[in-house]
Amino acid sequence: MDSSHRSSFGAAAYYRYPTQLTKLTGTLKDYFEANKAEGDPISLAEYWLMKIGTDFRYQKGVTTTVTAAHEAWELGAGVCQDFAHILLAFLRAQSVICRYVAGLTIGEGASHAWVEVFDGEAWIGVDPTHQRFCDDNYVKISQGPDFSFCALERGVFMGLADQSMSAKCKLVEI
């Protein structure tokens, strides 16, 4: 990601507001209120991705694609989309313009989710699952307010069917 590419167009207004999957409510809201910090969008993103990484654990199979951030928080665990939804909830509560990103990254073996934060001029990728800023190893496929706008595996079956999904990514500099 080349940060020298700056945007003069700004960010869409709908990236400012919570969605059904990123509402700040219940114990998630309590945690936010007890740990709220001040700062610019990038500093807040760094602060929250470290807090989330400390107090929320990665575990497959405890959430689904329709699990909201506050539900995952109450479970104490989830996958990359849950980490992203929680980060979006915290950032939007502090008026940070941010969006959900679905794509691929090296070492995952499946699709991955992270967040992009608008710093006033550019979108900066942050990965709360791995507690780091995104680099050239991340390949964005879609973006939106939350997972429901970015699902990569949608489809329709007619009759009996089986399904499997795998993802493979090879980055080659050209």
N, CA and C atoms as a LAMMPS dump frame, in Angstrom:
ITEM: TIMESTEP
0
ITEM: NUMBER OF ATOMS
522
ITEM: BOX BOUNDS ff ff ff
-5.0000000000000000e+02 5.0000000000000000e+02
-5.0000000000000000e+02 5.0000000000000000e+02
-5.0000000000000000e+02 5.0000000000000000e+02
ITEM: ATOMS id mol type element x y z
1 1 1 N 0.85 -1.167 0
2 1 2 C 0 0 0
3 1 3 C 0.893 1.227 0
4 2 1 N 0.723 2.07 -0.984
5 2 2 C 1.561 3.244 -1.14
6 2 3 C 0.867 4.446 -0.512
7 3 1 N 1.373 4.911 0.638
8 3 2 C 0.732 6.011 1.348
9 3 3 C 0.947 7.35 0.663
10 4 1 N 1.738 7.385 -0.396
11 4 2 C 1.924 8.643 -1.11
12 4 3 C 0.692 8.995 -1.946
13 5 1 N -0.193 8.021 -2.169
14 5 2 C -1.423 8.283 -2.91
15 5 3 C -2.456 8.849 -1.948
16 6 1 N -2.711 10.116 -2.048
17 6 2 C -3.643 10.795 -1.157
18 6 3 C -4.928 11.118 -1.91
19 7 1 N -6.022 11.19 -1.168
20 7 2 C -7.333 11.432 -1.767
21 7 3 C -7.807 12.836 -1.453
22 8 1 N -8.305 13.519 -2.443
23 8 2 C -8.914 14.827 -2.207
24 8 3 C -10.428 14.703 -2.117
25 9 1 N -10.948 13.472 -2.221
26 9 2 C -12.389 13.257 -2.237
27 9 3 C -12.989 12.993 -0.859
28 10 1 N -12.175 12.668 0.116
29 10 2 C -12.696 12.386 1.451
30 10 3 C -13.318 11.007 1.529
31 11 1 N -14.178 10.816 2.531
32 11 2 C -14.767 9.511 2.792
33 11 3 C -16.284 9.611 2.817
34 12 1 N -16.94 8.549 2.4
35 12 2 C -18.403 8.511 2.405
36 12 3 C -18.938 8.628 3.83
37 13 1 N -20.013 9.367 4.002
38 13 2 C -20.589 9.625 5.326
39 13 3 C -21.007 8.345 6.044
40 14 1 N -21.442 7.326 5.291
41 14 2 C -21.931 6.114 5.962
42 14 3 C -20.83 5.337 6.674
43 15 1 N -19.569 5.664 6.47
44 15 2 C -18.487 5.02 7.21
45 15 3 C -18.319 5.608 8.62
46 16 1 N -19.127 6.603 8.947
47 16 2 C -19.066 7.243 10.266
48 16 3 C -19.994 6.59 11.286
49 17 1 N -20.963 5.802 10.829
50 17 2 C -22.059 5.376 11.69
51 17 3 C -22.061 3.87 11.951
52 18 1 N -22.515 3.484 13.156
53 18 2 C -22.598 2.046 13.469
54 18 3 C -23.639 1.344 12.597
55 19 1 N -23.451 0.058 12.437
56 19 2 C -24.397 -0.793 11.712
57 19 3 C -24.947 -1.815 12.702
58 20 1 N -25.8 -2.697 12.241
59 20 2 C -26.334 -3.758 13.104
60 20 3 C -25.212 -4.615 13.681
61 21 1 N -24.147 -4.813 12.92
62 21 2 C -23.039 -5.654 13.368
63 21 3 C -21.996 -4.898 14.194
64 22 1 N -22.056 -3.56 14.195
65 22 2 C -21.033 -2.774 14.9
66 22 3 C -21.616 -1.852 15.971
67 23 1 N -22.819 -2.134 16.438
68 23 2 C -23.413 -1.313 17.497
69 23 3 C -22.622 -1.458 18.787
70 24 1 N -22.455 -0.346 19.477
71 24 2 C -21.765 -0.34 20.76
72 24 3 C -22.821 -0.432 21.86
73 25 1 N -22.975 -1.629 22.42
74 25 2 C -24.015 -1.861 23.412
75 25 3 C -23.558 -2.91 24.424
76 26 1 N -24.264 -3.016 25.53
77 26 2 C -23.992 -4.05 26.532
78 26 3 C -22.605 -3.959 27.134
79 27 1 N -21.981 -5.113 27.362
80 27 2 C -20.654 -5.147 27.986
81 27 3 C -19.579 -4.545 27.074
82 28 1 N -19.819 -4.55 25.772
83 28 2 C -18.883 -3.912 24.843
84 28 3 C -18.848 -2.404 25.105
85 29 1 N -20.007 -1.809 25.304
86 29 2 C -20.092 -0.372 25.606
87 29 3 C -19.44 -0.084 26.961
88 30 1 N -19.678 -0.932 27.945
89 30 2 C -19.069 -0.757 29.269
90 30 3 C -17.538 -0.771 29.163
91 31 1 N -17.009 -1.732 28.405
92 31 2 C -15.562 -1.831 28.21
93 31 3 C -15.023 -0.578 27.526
94 32 1 N -15.727 -0.134 26.497
95 32 2 C -15.321 1.074 25.774
96 32 3 C -15.262 2.267 26.721
97 33 1 N -16.308 2.471 27.484
98 33 2 C -16.37 3.62 28.403
99 33 3 C -15.249 3.57 29.437
100 34 1 N -14.91 2.391 29.925
101 34 2 C -13.865 2.244 30.939
102 34 3 C -12.459 2.419 30.373
103 35 1 N -12.302 2.268 29.05
104 35 2 C -10.971 2.286 28.437
105 35 3 C -10.78 3.367 27.387
106 36 1 N -11.747 4.243 27.222
107 36 2 C -11.704 5.267 26.175
108 36 3 C -10.436 6.109 26.268
109 37 1 N -9.854 6.434 25.13
110 37 2 C -8.658 7.261 25.042
111 37 3 C -8.928 8.41 24.076
112 38 1 N -8.021 9.339 24.016
113 38 2 C -8.123 10.47 23.095
114 38 3 C -6.982 10.398 22.09
115 39 1 N -7.194 11.015 20.93
116 39 2 C -6.124 11.072 19.947
117 39 3 C -6.652 11.211 18.54
118 40 1 N -5.729 11.257 17.592
119 40 2 C -6.083 11.327 16.178
120 40 3 C -6.526 9.935 15.722
121 41 1 N -7.15 9.836 14.543
122 41 2 C -7.675 8.532 14.093
123 41 3 C -6.661 7.393 14.092
124 42 1 N -5.442 7.637 13.666
125 42 2 C -4.45 6.563 13.592
126 42 3 C -3.987 6.156 14.995
127 43 1 N -3.788 7.115 15.873
128 43 2 C -3.408 6.798 17.261
129 43 3 C -4.502 6.005 17.955
130 44 1 N -5.765 6.393 17.725
131 44 2 C -6.879 5.653 18.321
132 44 3 C -6.951 4.236 17.774
133 45 1 N -6.736 4.09 16.471
134 45 2 C -6.761 2.752 15.865
135 45 3 C -5.672 1.882 16.481
136 46 1 N -4.476 2.421 16.633
137 46 2 C -3.375 1.658 17.227
138 46 3 C -3.69 1.296 18.681
139 47 1 N -4.213 2.237 19.43
140 47 2 C -4.571 1.987 20.823
141 47 3 C -5.598 0.863 20.926
142 48 1 N -6.684 0.965 20.135
143 48 2 C -7.761 -0.022 20.246
144 48 3 C -7.346 -1.394 19.71
145 49 1 N -6.542 -1.447 18.668
146 49 2 C -6.165 -2.779 18.178
147 49 3 C -5.295 -3.496 19.194
148 50 1 N -4.507 -2.776 19.968
149 50 2 C -3.723 -3.409 21.03
150 50 3 C -4.613 -3.844 22.192
151 51 1 N -5.578 -3.005 22.575
152 51 2 C -6.495 -3.356 23.667
153 51 3 C -7.315 -4.583 23.291
154 52 1 N -7.853 -4.596 22.09
155 52 2 C -8.67 -5.728 21.646
156 52 3 C -7.824 -6.995 21.622
157 53 1 N -6.627 -6.898 21.082
158 53 2 C -5.744 -8.055 21.01
159 53 3 C -5.369 -8.616 22.37
160 54 1 N -5.394 -7.782 23.389
161 54 2 C -5.08 -8.217 24.751
162 54 3 C -6.291 -8.855 25.428
163 55 1 N -7.48 -8.31 25.181
164 55 2 C -8.668 -8.688 25.945
165 55 3 C -9.704 -9.525 25.184
166 56 1 N -9.382 -9.914 23.957
167 56 2 C -10.284 -10.72 23.13
168 56 3 C -9.418 -11.767 22.453
169 57 1 N -9.871 -13.006 22.383
170 57 2 C -9.014 -14.058 21.824
171 57 3 C -9.579 -14.621 20.515
172 58 1 N -8.661 -15.083 19.694
173 58 2 C -9.036 -15.71 18.42
174 58 3 C -9.449 -17.157 18.688
175 59 1 N -10.642 -17.519 18.225
176 59 2 C -11.121 -18.9 18.343
177 59 3 C -12.158 -19.155 17.259
178 60 1 N -11.891 -20.138 16.431
179 60 2 C -12.83 -20.511 15.375
180 60 3 C -14.04 -21.222 15.962
181 61 1 N -15.181 -21.078 15.295
182 61 2 C -16.37 -21.855 15.616
183 61 3 C -17.265 -21.321 16.715
184 62 1 N -16.92 -20.193 17.329
185 62 2 C -17.778 -19.675 18.396
186 62 3 C -18.746 -18.6 17.905
187 63 1 N -18.48 -18.041 16.72
188 63 2 C -19.364 -17.027 16.137
189 63 3 C -19.724 -17.428 14.705
190 64 1 N -20.667 -16.698 14.135
191 64 2 C -21.046 -16.9 12.736
192 64 3 C -20.926 -15.568 12.001
193 65 1 N -21.27 -15.56 10.744
194 65 2 C -21.175 -14.334 9.952
195 65 3 C -22.224 -13.29 10.356
196 66 1 N -23.201 -13.669 11.147
197 66 2 C -24.218 -12.703 11.591
198 66 3 C -24.058 -12.32 13.066
199 67 1 N -22.964 -12.717 13.689
200 67 2 C -22.704 -12.354 15.081
201 67 3 C -22.286 -10.891 15.152
202 68 1 N -22.973 -10.113 15.97
203 68 2 C -22.65 -8.698 16.148
204 68 3 C -21.453 -8.545 17.08
205 69 1 N -20.814 -7.395 17.022
206 69 2 C -19.628 -7.12 17.835
207 69 3 C -19.9 -7.335 19.317
208 70 1 N -21.019 -6.836 19.809
209 70 2 C -21.301 -6.971 21.246
210 70 3 C -21.549 -8.43 21.64
211 71 1 N -22.088 -9.234 20.746
212 71 2 C -22.301 -10.658 21.026
213 71 3 C -20.959 -11.399 21.091
214 72 1 N -20.076 -11.105 20.147
215 72 2 C -18.751 -11.736 20.149
216 72 3 C -17.983 -11.334 21.408
217 73 1 N -18.093 -10.054 21.788
218 73 2 C -17.395 -9.58 22.977
219 73 3 C -17.845 -10.347 24.216
220 74 1 N -19.155 -10.568 24.321
221 74 2 C -19.686 -11.309 25.474
222 74 3 C -19.17 -12.752 25.492
223 75 1 N -18.925 -13.331 24.328
224 75 2 C -18.345 -14.67 24.252
225 75 3 C -16.855 -14.655 24.585
226 76 1 N -16.226 -13.512 24.4
227 76 2 C -14.806 -13.371 24.699
228 76 3 C -13.885 -13.878 23.616
229 77 1 N -14.457 -14.323 22.505
230 77 2 C -13.641 -14.899 21.432
231 77 3 C -14.381 -14.814 20.108
232 78 1 N -13.611 -14.911 19.039
233 78 2 C -14.179 -14.905 17.699
234 78 3 C -13.065 -14.973 16.673
235 79 1 N -13.428 -14.674 15.447
236 79 2 C -12.473 -14.72 14.338
237 79 3 C -12.229 -13.308 13.814
238 80 1 N -11.486 -13.205 12.732
239 80 2 C -11.052 -11.901 12.223
240 80 3 C -12.209 -10.926 11.996
241 81 1 N -13.341 -11.409 11.506
242 81 2 C -14.457 -10.483 11.275
243 81 3 C -14.977 -9.908 12.586
244 82 1 N -14.918 -10.691 13.675
245 82 2 C -15.341 -10.204 14.982
246 82 3 C -14.359 -9.151 15.509
247 83 1 N -13.06 -9.402 15.358
248 83 2 C -12.06 -8.416 15.735
249 83 3 C -12.311 -7.106 14.975
250 84 1 N -12.576 -7.214 13.681
251 84 2 C -12.815 -6.025 12.863
252 84 3 C -14.082 -5.3 13.31
253 85 1 N -15.169 -6.024 13.559
254 85 2 C -16.418 -5.386 13.989
255 85 3 C -16.253 -4.677 15.329
256 86 1 N -15.514 -5.268 16.245
257 86 2 C -15.28 -4.642 17.546
258 86 3 C -14.47 -3.359 17.368
259 87 1 N -13.418 -3.41 16.562
260 87 2 C -12.617 -2.216 16.308
261 87 3 C -13.467 -1.134 15.648
262 88 1 N -14.292 -1.501 14.682
263 88 2 C -15.178 -0.524 14.04
264 88 3 C -16.113 0.121 15.064
265 89 1 N -16.671 -0.674 15.969
266 89 2 C -17.583 -0.141 16.991
267 89 3 C -16.869 0.904 17.849
268 90 1 N -15.66 0.6 18.31
269 90 2 C -14.913 1.528 19.159
270 90 3 C -14.536 2.798 18.407
271 91 1 N -14.029 2.649 17.198
272 91 2 C -13.596 3.822 16.429
273 91 3 C -14.771 4.717 16.053
274 92 1 N -15.86 4.131 15.611
275 92 2 C -17.028 4.939 15.229
276 92 3 C -17.627 5.656 16.436
277 93 1 N -17.521 5.061 17.615
278 93 2 C -18.006 5.718 18.833
279 93 3 C -17.187 6.976 19.14
280 94 1 N -15.992 7.063 18.564
281 94 2 C -15.136 8.229 18.748
282 94 3 C -15.064 9.068 17.474
283 95 1 N -16.082 8.907 16.612
284 95 2 C -16.228 9.7 15.376
285 95 3 C -15.095 9.5 14.379
286 96 1 N -14.439 8.345 14.415
287 96 2 C -13.405 8.032 13.437
288 96 3 C -14.08 7.397 12.217
289 97 1 N -13.748 7.884 11.05
290 97 2 C -14.264 7.328 9.806
291 97 3 C -13.475 6.063 9.504
292 98 1 N -14.168 4.932 9.393
293 98 2 C -13.481 3.657 9.196
294 98 3 C -14.391 2.687 8.455
295 99 1 N -13.77 1.679 7.833
296 99 2 C -14.544 0.7 7.069
297 99 3 C -13.963 -0.7 7.222
298 100 1 N -14.829 -1.666 7.001
299 100 2 C -14.494 -3.091 7.044
300 100 3 C -13.878 -3.469 5.702
301 101 1 N -12.859 -4.31 5.735
302 101 2 C -12.22 -4.781 4.503
303 101 3 C -12.141 -6.3 4.538
304 102 1 N -12.494 -6.926 3.432
305 102 2 C -12.345 -8.369 3.265
306 102 3 C -11.322 -8.605 2.164
307 103 1 N -10.468 -9.585 2.389
308 103 2 C -9.456 -9.874 1.387
309 103 3 C -8.631 -11.081 1.761
310 104 1 N -7.385 -11.044 1.359
311 104 2 C -6.458 -12.146 1.604
312 104 3 C -5.161 -11.592 2.173
313 105 1 N -4.487 -12.421 2.941
314 105 2 C -3.152 -12.078 3.412
315 105 3 C -2.324 -13.35 3.539
316 106 1 N -1.055 -13.204 3.456
317 106 2 C -0.146 -14.346 3.524
318 106 3 C -0.273 -15.041 4.876
319 107 1 N -0.321 -16.359 4.843
320 107 2 C -0.324 -17.148 6.055
321 107 3 C -1.686 -17.498 6.615
322 108 1 N -2.763 -16.975 6.06
323 108 2 C -4.096 -17.243 6.599
324 108 3 C -4.689 -18.55 6.078
325 109 1 N -4.536 -18.839 4.799
326 109 2 C -5.137 -20.043 4.228
327 109 3 C -6.628 -19.909 3.997
328 110 1 N -7.154 -18.732 4.21
329 110 2 C -8.577 -18.439 4.012
330 110 3 C -8.708 -16.931 3.837
331 111 1 N -9.911 -16.474 3.594
332 111 2 C -10.107 -15.033 3.504
333 111 3 C -9.836 -14.411 4.88
334 112 1 N -9.6 -13.115 4.883
335 112 2 C -9.252 -12.406 6.117
336 112 3 C -9.992 -11.07 6.149
337 113 1 N -10.167 -10.517 7.333
338 113 2 C -10.835 -9.23 7.495
339 113 3 C -9.97 -8.297 8.33
340 114 1 N -10.014 -7.013 7.99
341 114 2 C -9.327 -5.991 8.757
342 114 3 C -10.101 -4.695 8.616
343 115 1 N -9.558 -3.612 9.101
344 115 2 C -10.228 -2.311 9.102
345 115 3 C -9.333 -1.3 8.417
346 116 1 N -9.946 -0.358 7.705
347 116 2 C -9.213 0.793 7.196
348 116 3 C -9.748 2.037 7.894
349 117 1 N -8.813 2.902 8.305
350 117 2 C -9.127 4.144 9.002
351 117 3 C -8.771 5.301 8.081
352 118 1 N -9.669 6.274 7.984
353 118 2 C -9.413 7.453 7.157
354 118 3 C -8.734 8.51 8.021
355 119 1 N -7.523 8.91 7.637
356 119 2 C -6.762 9.873 8.443
357 119 3 C -6.993 11.321 8.008
358 120 1 N -7.951 11.533 7.146
359 120 2 C -8.221 12.87 6.617
360 120 3 C -7.772 13.016 5.181
361 121 1 N -6.839 12.153 4.777
362 121 2 C -6.325 12.187 3.412
363 121 3 C -6.217 10.818 2.766
364 122 1 N -6.013 9.773 3.564
365 122 2 C -5.796 8.434 3.012
366 122 3 C -6.397 7.383 3.928
367 123 1 N -6.654 6.209 3.366
368 123 2 C -7.132 5.064 4.126
369 123 3 C -5.93 4.254 4.583
370 124 1 N -5.844 3.997 5.882
371 124 2 C -4.74 3.255 6.468
372 124 3 C -5.287 1.936 7.012
373 125 1 N -4.719 0.81 6.582
374 125 2 C -5.181 -0.505 7.01
375 125 3 C -4.612 -0.903 8.369
376 126 1 N -5.489 -1.389 9.244
377 126 2 C -5.071 -1.908 10.549
378 126 3 C -5.712 -3.274 10.759
379 127 1 N -4.929 -4.204 11.241
380 127 2 C -5.378 -5.58 11.428
381 127 3 C -5.459 -5.889 12.922
382 128 1 N -6.653 -5.804 13.514
383 128 2 C -6.771 -6.052 14.954
384 128 3 C -6.541 -7.51 15.34
385 129 1 N -6.756 -8.435 14.426
386 129 2 C -6.529 -9.846 14.722
387 129 3 C -5.055 -10.102 15.009
388 130 1 N -4.188 -9.453 14.228
389 130 2 C -2.746 -9.643 14.37
390 130 3 C -2.061 -8.455 15.045
391 131 1 N -2.837 -7.493 15.485
392 131 2 C -2.343 -6.313 16.204
393 131 3 C -1.23 -5.598 15.437
394 132 1 N -1.516 -5.246 14.18
395 132 2 C -0.503 -4.562 13.378
396 132 3 C -1.162 -3.736 12.27
397 133 1 N -0.366 -2.871 11.694
398 133 2 C -0.813 -2.13 10.529
399 133 3 C -0.608 -3.006 9.3
400 134 1 N -1.437 -2.827 8.308
401 134 2 C -1.354 -3.645 7.091
402 134 3 C -0.189 -3.183 6.224
403 135 1 N 0.324 -4.118 5.445
404 135 2 C 1.433 -3.83 4.547
405 135 3 C 1.147 -4.45 3.18
406 136 1 N 2.181 -4.658 2.406
407 136 2 C 2.024 -5.196 1.055
408 136 3 C 1.553 -6.637 1.013
409 137 1 N 1.486 -7.319 2.142
410 137 2 C 1.026 -8.708 2.188
411 137 3 C -0.492 -8.829 2.271
412 138 1 N -1.199 -7.713 2.262
413 138 2 C -2.659 -7.701 2.32
414 138 3 C -3.22 -7.347 0.948
415 139 1 N -4.189 -8.148 0.497
416 139 2 C -4.834 -7.914 -0.795
417 139 3 C -6.317 -7.675 -0.543
418 140 1 N -6.755 -6.449 -0.79
419 140 2 C -8.149 -6.091 -0.568
420 140 3 C -9.012 -6.594 -1.718
421 141 1 N -10.14 -7.235 -1.361
422 141 2 C -11.103 -7.68 -2.362
423 141 3 C -12.364 -6.821 -2.305
424 142 1 N -12.822 -6.502 -1.092
425 142 2 C -14.021 -5.664 -0.971
426 142 3 C -13.945 -4.828 0.297
427 143 1 N -14.781 -3.799 0.337
428 143 2 C -14.847 -2.905 1.492
429 143 3 C -16.282 -2.449 1.686
430 144 1 N -16.614 -2.123 2.923
431 144 2 C -17.951 -1.644 3.225
432 144 3 C -18.089 -1.319 4.699
433 145 1 N -19.282 -0.949 5.143
434 145 2 C -19.495 -0.602 6.549
435 145 3 C -19.285 -1.772 7.519
436 146 1 N -19.56 -3.009 7.07
437 146 2 C -19.344 -4.206 7.894
438 146 3 C -19.329 -5.436 6.997
439 147 1 N -19.213 -6.62 7.618
440 147 2 C -19.121 -7.872 6.86
441 147 3 C -20.278 -8.054 5.883
442 148 1 N -21.492 -7.685 6.282
443 148 2 C -22.667 -7.956 5.447
444 148 3 C -22.584 -7.274 4.079
445 149 1 N -21.734 -6.279 3.94
446 149 2 C -21.547 -5.59 2.662
447 149 3 C -20.4 -6.201 1.86
448 150 1 N -19.641 -7.108 2.47
449 150 2 C -18.386 -7.581 1.874
450 150 3 C -18.241 -9.089 1.786
451 151 1 N -19.287 -9.828 2.018
452 151 2 C -19.173 -11.29 2.05
453 151 3 C -18.577 -11.809 0.748
454 152 1 N -17.613 -12.715 0.889
455 152 2 C -16.937 -13.27 -0.281
456 152 3 C -17.498 -14.614 -0.713
457 153 1 N -18.31 -15.255 0.131
458 153 2 C -18.739 -16.625 -0.133
459 153 3 C -20.238 -16.762 -0.379
460 154 1 N -20.888 -15.729 -0.831
461 154 2 C -22.324 -15.822 -1.08
462 154 3 C -22.615 -16.667 -2.311
463 155 1 N -23.729 -17.366 -2.253
464 155 2 C -24.144 -18.182 -3.38
465 155 3 C -25.483 -18.831 -3.092
466 156 1 N -26.009 -19.539 -4.064
467 156 2 C -27.316 -20.177 -3.926
468 156 3 C -27.195 -21.63 -4.362
469 157 1 N -27.743 -22.55 -3.557
470 157 2 C -27.8 -23.956 -3.912
471 157 3 C -29.235 -24.307 -4.281
472 158 1 N -29.388 -25.116 -5.283
473 158 2 C -30.7 -25.646 -5.668
474 158 3 C -30.634 -27.156 -5.491
475 159 1 N -31.452 -27.71 -4.605
476 159 2 C -31.424 -29.15 -4.358
477 159 3 C -30.296 -29.53 -3.41
478 160 1 N -29.913 -30.792 -3.449
479 160 2 C -28.847 -31.274 -2.583
480 160 3 C -27.5 -30.765 -3.082
481 161 1 N -26.678 -30.334 -2.135
482 161 2 C -25.371 -29.817 -2.53
483 161 3 C -24.407 -29.883 -1.364
484 162 1 N -23.139 -29.98 -1.674
485 162 2 C -22.067 -29.881 -0.696
486 162 3 C -21.228 -28.675 -1.067
487 163 1 N -20.525 -28.151 -0.089
488 163 2 C -19.723 -26.969 -0.346
489 163 3 C -18.393 -27.067 0.372
490 164 1 N -17.386 -26.557 -0.26
491 164 2 C -16.105 -26.344 0.4
492 164 3 C -15.504 -25.091 -0.218
493 165 1 N -14.677 -24.424 0.57
494 165 2 C -14.055 -23.204 0.08
495 165 3 C -12.604 -23.195 0.505
496 166 1 N -11.748 -22.792 -0.397
497 166 2 C -10.353 -22.577 -0.056
498 166 3 C -9.892 -21.319 -0.756
499 167 1 N -8.91 -20.684 -0.19
500 167 2 C -8.377 -19.455 -0.774
501 167 3 C -6.869 -19.576 -0.831
502 168 1 N -6.31 -19.087 -1.894
503 168 2 C -4.87 -19.126 -2.058
504 168 3 C -4.446 -17.794 -2.68
505 169 1 N -3.394 -17.242 -2.168
506 169 2 C -2.936 -15.952 -2.663
507 169 3 C -1.435 -15.985 -2.865
508 170 1 N -0.993 -15.547 -4.025
509 170 2 C 0.428 -15.431 -4.271
510 170 3 C 0.664 -14.002 -4.745
511 171 1 N 1.507 -13.298 -4.039
512 171 2 C 1.818 -11.918 -4.395
513 171 3 C 3.11 -11.9 -5.192
514 172 1 N 3.047 -11.236 -6.344
515 172 2 C 4.212 -11.127 -7.195
516 172 3 C 4.373 -9.658 -7.565
517 173 1 N 5.524 -9.111 -7.277
518 173 2 C 5.772 -7.721 -7.63
519 173 3 C 6.043 -7.619 -9.114
520 174 1 N 5.347 -6.677 -9.764
521 174 2 C 5.536 -6.496 -11.209
522 174 3 C 6.068 -5.109 -11.511
